[in-house]
Amino acid sequence: MVVVGGGFGGFYALRKMQKLLGPERASFTLVAPNDYLLYSPLLPEVATGVLDPRDIAVSTRQTLRRTKLALGHVTSVDFEQHRLKVSGPESDTELSWDKLILAPGSVTRQFDIPGVAEHAHGLKTLSEAVFIRNHVLAQLDAADELPDTEAGRAERKERLTVVAVGAGYTGTEFVAQMQNWIRGIATRWASIDPSEIRWLLIDLAPAVLPELGEKLGKEAMDVLAERGVEVRLGVTVASATATSVTLTDDDVVPARTLVWGAGVAPSPLIAQLELPTEKGRLVVDPDMTVPGVADVWAIGDAAAVPDLAADPSKPTPPTAQHAQRQGIAVARKWPPLSASETDARTSTRIWVW
Ligand SMILES: Cc1cc2nc3c(=O)[nH]c(=O)nc-3n(C[C@H](O)[C@H](O)[C@H](O)COP(=O)(O)OP(=O)(O)OC[C@H]3O[C@@H](n4cnc5c(N)ncnc54)[C@H](O)[C@@H]3O)c2cc1C
């Protein structure tokens, strides 16, 4: 069994299969660019210094003892020959597989907006989270040193404004956590009053956290308003420079921190497979097998798994909880278990955020 991607879907599929199947029944290989499972829902905590990076990275070598780790990115899959190509840190290799689980997740969705690729920062990896934390602290350091002149005051505004785009999990949690953290530590800088720091959360959608429903979205809005976060709905970014963000209503916000949490797109690997997709996610049957190719499953953010619990005509939302459950469900189905293996099934703790 080869698994592509060691995130919530791939990691939990492997963990469950290792528990269910003895070494004589199956061998496992994980192809992943990192040797850890990243608890991405906790990235805002790393960006705001509440947690250390190592607190949200679970070692795959330590946890998946019977899994061989092939470090690198899968660049292509030959479904007829059952082979795939891996671009590793030092060299390229090929692997063969009997069964394959595709779980390469998603990437920050890029929009063709002038200046965004150069000046906006994503929050999808550990290094991005650490970068954002250091960047915000550096802005406070620099603002604190500025002279009380017209130019100094203008630059101070830019450095003391944080714009987060996307009122889903990433943007909302980031801005709420960051504001809370900075408010608590701002007195470390002699000239900075926490109320002087401007926080903006922007989304084209009419509500914050739409995936959580109207009631919780409204509560989140109230909390943000209480904390002094300006929520601007129905607008997005028209362009960005190193020192300003122009919104689609022509408002120009002087700002040197722009955090991009406006949605995700499936891993670029999916588009290369030349298989049917739905909004970029790989089409799968309700049992997560990929139609038209034998012995392949796809799960998590990269797959359009019909949402049997809510509305089977729609795919499950791209969340860690769905990816984790899908990984465990595939593990339970493959291969058909013997009676003793069925008895040996152990419960798996599901993490909920
Ligand atoms: C800031 C943030 C906050 C979030 N908050 C929540 C939350 O509160 N609750 C919730 O349920 N969800 C949350 N999510 C969403 C959740 O993290 C994802 O839905 C979940 O990680 C999807 O799991 P996955 O296994 O499909 O992909 P991932 O966990 O992203 O794992 C995919 C893995 O595949 C690897 N990979 C990619 N391409 C290749 C390739 N070509 N070859 C090999 N490996 C590859 C990637 O490096 C990655 O390690 C949040 C996400 C972010 C970024």
The ligand as an SDF file (V2000), in Angstrom:
LIG
                    3D

 53 58  0  0  0  0  0  0  0  0999 V2000
   -4.8490   27.6880    9.3980 C   0  0  0  0  0  0  0  0  0  0  0  0
   -5.7980   26.5250    9.2230 C   0  0  0  0  0  0  0  0  0  0  0  0
   -6.7820   26.2950   10.1780 C   0  0  0  0  0  0  0  0  0  0  0  0
   -7.6600   25.2040   10.0240 C   0  0  0  0  0  0  0  0  0  0  0  0
   -8.5970   24.9800   11.0010 N   0  0  0  0  0  0  0  0  0  0  0  0
   -9.3780   23.8710   10.9260 C   0  0  0  0  0  0  0  0  0  0  0  0
  -10.2740   23.5450   11.9850 C   0  0  0  0  0  0  0  0  0  0  0  0
  -10.3750   24.2700   12.9680 O   0  0  0  0  0  0  0  0  0  0  0  0
  -11.0190   22.3950   11.8750 N   0  0  0  0  0  0  0  0  0  0  0  0
  -10.9080   21.5560   10.7920 C   0  0  0  0  0  0  0  0  0  0  0  0
  -11.5640   20.5080   10.7620 O   0  0  0  0  0  0  0  0  0  0  0  0
  -10.0730   21.8530    9.7640 N   0  0  0  0  0  0  0  0  0  0  0  0
   -9.3030   22.9800    9.8010 C   0  0  0  0  0  0  0  0  0  0  0  0
   -8.4330   23.2720    8.7740 N   0  0  0  0  0  0  0  0  0  0  0  0
   -8.4480   22.4360    7.5470 C   0  0  0  0  0  0  0  0  0  0  0  0
   -7.6270   21.1560    7.7160 C   0  0  0  0  0  0  0  0  0  0  0  0
   -6.3190   21.4400    8.1420 O   0  0  0  0  0  0  0  0  0  0  0  0
   -7.5890   20.4020    6.3800 C   0  0  0  0  0  0  0  0  0  0  0  0
   -8.9050   20.2040    5.9320 O   0  0  0  0  0  0  0  0  0  0  0  0
   -6.8990   19.0490    6.5470 C   0  0  0  0  0  0  0  0  0  0  0  0
   -5.5440   19.2320    6.8740 O   0  0  0  0  0  0  0  0  0  0  0  0
   -7.0350   18.2070    5.2690 C   0  0  0  0  0  0  0  0  0  0  0  0
   -6.3800   16.9770    5.4410 O   0  0  0  0  0  0  0  0  0  0  0  0
   -5.6900   16.2670    4.1840 P   0  0  0  0  0  0  0  0  0  0  0  0
   -5.0900   15.0030    4.6830 O   0  0  0  0  0  0  0  0  0  0  0  0
   -6.6300   16.2100    3.0510 O   0  0  0  0  0  0  0  0  0  0  0  0
   -4.5540   17.2920    3.7500 O   0  0  0  0  0  0  0  0  0  0  0  0
   -3.3180   17.8400    4.5830 P   0  0  0  0  0  0  0  0  0  0  0  0
   -3.5110   17.6840    6.0360 O   0  0  0  0  0  0  0  0  0  0  0  0
   -3.0610   19.2060    4.0400 O   0  0  0  0  0  0  0  0  0  0  0  0
   -2.1420   16.8710    4.1660 O   0  0  0  0  0  0  0  0  0  0  0  0
   -1.7370   16.7230    2.8360 C   0  0  0  0  0  0  0  0  0  0  0  0
   -0.2890   16.3320    2.8400 C   0  0  0  0  0  0  0  0  0  0  0  0
    0.0790   15.9350    1.5280 O   0  0  0  0  0  0  0  0  0  0  0  0
    1.3290   16.4830    1.2070 C   0  0  0  0  0  0  0  0  0  0  0  0
    1.4270   16.5930   -0.2530 N   0  0  0  0  0  0  0  0  0  0  0  0
    0.9120   17.5430   -1.0620 C   0  0  0  0  0  0  0  0  0  0  0  0
    1.2020   17.2930   -2.3480 N   0  0  0  0  0  0  0  0  0  0  0  0
    1.9240   16.1520   -2.3480 C   0  0  0  0  0  0  0  0  0  0  0  0
    2.5440   15.3890   -3.3850 C   0  0  0  0  0  0  0  0  0  0  0  0
    2.4770   15.7500   -4.6780 N   0  0  0  0  0  0  0  0  0  0  0  0
    3.2280   14.2840   -3.0340 N   0  0  0  0  0  0  0  0  0  0  0  0
    3.3090   13.8990   -1.7200 C   0  0  0  0  0  0  0  0  0  0  0  0
    2.7500   14.5870   -0.7150 N   0  0  0  0  0  0  0  0  0  0  0  0
    2.0650   15.6960   -1.0210 C   0  0  0  0  0  0  0  0  0  0  0  0
    1.3280   17.8300    1.9140 C   0  0  0  0  0  0  0  0  0  0  0  0
    2.6430   18.2930    2.1290 O   0  0  0  0  0  0  0  0  0  0  0  0
    0.6330   17.4820    3.2270 C   0  0  0  0  0  0  0  0  0  0  0  0
    1.5420   17.0550    4.1860 O   0  0  0  0  0  0  0  0  0  0  0  0
   -7.5460   24.3500    8.8920 C   0  0  0  0  0  0  0  0  0  0  0  0
   -6.5490   24.5910    7.9390 C   0  0  0  0  0  0  0  0  0  0  0  0
   -5.6770   25.6570    8.0930 C   0  0  0  0  0  0  0  0  0  0  0  0
   -4.5840   25.8830    7.0640 C   0  0  0  0  0  0  0  0  0  0  0  0
  1  2  1  0
  2  3  1  0
  2 52  2  0
  3  4  2  0
  4  5  1  0
  4 50  1  0
  5  6  2  0
  6  7  1  0
  6 13  1  0
  7  8  2  0
  7  9  1  0
  9 10  1  0
 10 11  2  0
 10 12  1  0
 12 13  2  0
 13 14  1  0
 14 15  1  0
 14 50  1  0
 15 16  1  0
 16 17  1  0
 16 18  1  0
 18 19  1  0
 18 20  1  0
 20 21  1  0
 20 22  1  0
 22 23  1  0
 23 24  1  0
 24 25  2  0
 24 26  1  0
 24 27  1  0
 27 28  1  0
 28 29  2  0
 28 30  1  0
 28 31  1  0
 31 32  1  0
 32 33  1  0
 33 34  1  0
 33 48  1  0
 34 35  1  0
 35 36  1  0
 35 46  1  0
 36 37  1  0
 36 45  1  0
 37 38  2  0
 38 39  1  0
 39 40  1  0
 39 45  2  0
 40 41  1  0
 40 42  2  0
 42 43  1  0
 43 44  2  0
 44 45  1  0
 46 47  1  0
 46 48  1  0
 48 49  1  0
 50 51  2  0
 51 52  1  0
 52 53  1  0
M  END
$$$$
